[in-house]
């Protein structure tokens, strides 16, 4: 809020929660604004990692920095290659201090990636409890697989921002398929809306060199309440005594004749 009044003399500066300043229209007073720290824990950790990487880069010798510059390709410089590989190792939970660029291992291509919502089987209604992650790889690898995800968006959203992705899990590719529990996602993104679409991304990181493979993405649409299983139909079984027993159990039919009742 700003207040414009008739001050008998010019004033400027801060006093308590009030700021006085002059302008073309005279003297003004306004409430002093308070800065709010909007940085998330992930952003704070990333800034700290960048600071550590920059400090380590400065400690390298000229020959070591020249080796990184020689290994860089495309638009990368020696510093950006050094930074990206060290940051990849930070993402694995390691505390890296690479001095020379190690060759990247061959990564298997990720031929397909799928994420399927899973639901509880309890009553009265099934609820979302995780996502089944499956992938088809072109070969085996000893590197670490990383699964990342975005917040839940509306089904009409056609794009995701790279900065929206957060790491959900690190695992060995041999453990696929795996169920990613919903609480891990909620720890990062909070309560999920009743329905939405989540984008998942998977790639590999080599713990020795910090090199990273190309990533593959997929999307999964979910509803918080899953489909209700159809009620088991009641079937009638004729007993030898002539009585009729009504049994709530799955039945096996051959054409239109009752063949068996599941135990």
N, C-alpha and C positions, 0 to 999 in steps of 0.2 A: 504494500500500500504506500502511496506517495501523498505528501501533504504540501501544498503550496500556500505560503502565508506572506504577510508583510513583515519582514524582518528589518529592523532599523539599521543593521550593519551586516556586511557580508560574513558568512560563516561557512566553514568547511571542516571535514574530519568526522571522527566517530566518537560518540559518547554513549556508553552503555549499549543499548540495542538500537540506537538511532544514528543515522548517517545524514550529515548536512552537506549540501553541495550547491554550487551556483550554476546557472545556465542562462541561455538567451532570454528566458522568460522570468528570470529572477531567482530567488533563493528557494530551495526545496529541501524537504525532510522526507526520509523514507526509513522503513524498518530494515535493520541490517539482516541480510539473508544469511542462512547457515548452510554450509556445504554438507551434502550427504554422501557418504561413501557407498557407492552402488556396486563396488567390486565384489564378485562372488568368491568363494573359496577356491574354485578352479582358476579364476583369473589371477588371484593373488599368488597361487602356487606357480602358475605359468610365468609370471613376472619374476618370481624368485629364481626359477630355473634359468630364465634368460640372463639374469644378472650373473649367476654362477658360470654360465657358458661364456659370457663376455669376459669375465675375469680370467677364466682358464685360457681363453684364446690369447689374451695379452701376455700370458706367461710362457707361451710357446716360443721356440727359437725361430729365427728367420728361415732356417732350413726346413723346419717343420711346417711353417705357414706356407712356404713355397710348394711343399709336397701336397698340401691340401688344394692349393690353387691349380696345380697340375692335374689333380684327380677330378676337379670340377668340370662338368660338361653342361652344355646348353646355356641357360641364363644364370646358372648358379656361379657364385664366386667361391673362392676357398673358404671364406668366412661363413657363407650361407650353407655350404655343404657340411662344414664342421658343426655349425649350429643345429641343422636339421637332424644329423645323426645322433648328436648328443641328446637332443630333445626326445628323440625316439626312445633312447635308453632310459631317460627320465620317466617316460610313459610306461615302461616295463617295471618301474619301481626300483631301478638301479641308480647309483650315483656315479655317473661316468666321468672320465677324464681322458678321452681319446687324445693321443698325441700324433699318431700317423693314420692315414686313411687305409683301412683294410678293404680288400676286394669284397664286393657283395656276393653272397652265395646265390646259386640258381633257385629261384622261388617257383613252386608249381603254380600253374594257372588255376584260378578259381573258376571252374566251368559253370557253376550255378550256386545260388544262395537263396534259401527260402526261410521265412519266419512265419510260423503258424501259431495263432493264439491257442492256449490250453485253458481248460476250465475245470473247476472242482466238480466232484460228483455228489456233493452233499445235498441236503434239502434245506429250505424249500425250493431254492433255485440255484443252478450252477453259476459261479462267478469267475471272472478272469483271475488266473493265478500265475500266468507266465507265458513264455513263448518258446516253442520248439524250434531250435535253430539247426538247419541241415545244410550241408554244402557238398558239392562234388568237386574233387580236386584232380588235376591231371597227373599227380604223382605224390610221393611221400616227401616230407620235410622235417627237419629237426628244429626248425625255427619256431617262434612263439606266435600263435594266432591271437589277434586282438579283435574283440567285438565292440562296436560303438553304436550309439543310438541317438535319436533326436527326441525332443518333446513330442507329445501327441498333438498332431495338427488335424484340422478338419479335412474331410475326404476330398474337398474341392481344391486344396492347396496343391499347386503343381511343381513347387520347387522347395528346396531346403538350403539353408546356409551352412557353409563348412564349419563355421564357428558354433553351430548348434549341436554338433556331434560331441558326445561325451563317452568315455570308456566305461563299458559295463563289465567286461570280463576278459581275462587273459587265460588261455588254455592251450593244450596240445592238440594239434589237428586230429590225432588218432582218437580223441574222445568224442568226436562228432558221430551222430547228432547228439545234441545236449539240450536240456531245458534251462532256459534263462529265467530264474524266478522273478516275479513282479516286484518284490520288495527292493531288489537291487536297483531297478529302474526308478522306483519311488524315492529312494534315498537321494538321488540326483535331481529328479524333476518334480517331486512332490505328488500330490493327489492327481490322478488322471481323470479326464472328463468322461462322461458316460459312454461316449463313442468317439472314435478318432482313427487316425492313421499314423503309425510310427515307422520311420525309416531306419533300417539297420545297415551297418557297414562292417565288412570284414577285410582284414589284411594280415600280412605277416611281418614281423620284425625280427631281425637277426641279433641275438644278444651279444655277439662278438664284435660285429662291425657297426651296428646301429642302422644298417641299411633296411629299407622298408619296401615291400612289394606294392604293386598297384592294388587299389582297393576295389571291391565289388559291393554294390548296394542292392537292397530289396526293400519293399514296403509291406507292412502287415496292417490290415484293417481289423478292428476289434470292436466289441461291445462289452460293457462292464458286466452285463447279465447275459449269460450264454443261453443257447437254445435249450428249452425244456425237453427232456427225453419223453417220448410218447409212453403213455401208461400201458402196462402189460395187460393185454386183453384177457378177460375171463373166459375160460373154455369149459365146456361140459364134458365130463367123462362118464360113461355108463359102466357101472360096476356089475360084477356077475350076479349080485343079489337083485339087480334091477333098479337099484337106487342111482340117482344122478349126483355126482360130486362136481362142484364148481371149484376150479383150481386156477389161481392167478399165477400162471407160469407160461414161459414160452412154449409154443407148440410146433411140431413138425408136421407138415401136410404133404401128402402125395396126391397131386391134383386137388380134388376137393375133399378127400377123406383124411381124417385124423389118423396119423401113423404113430406118433409117439408124443409123450409129454416130457419135457426136460426136467430132471430131478431138481 
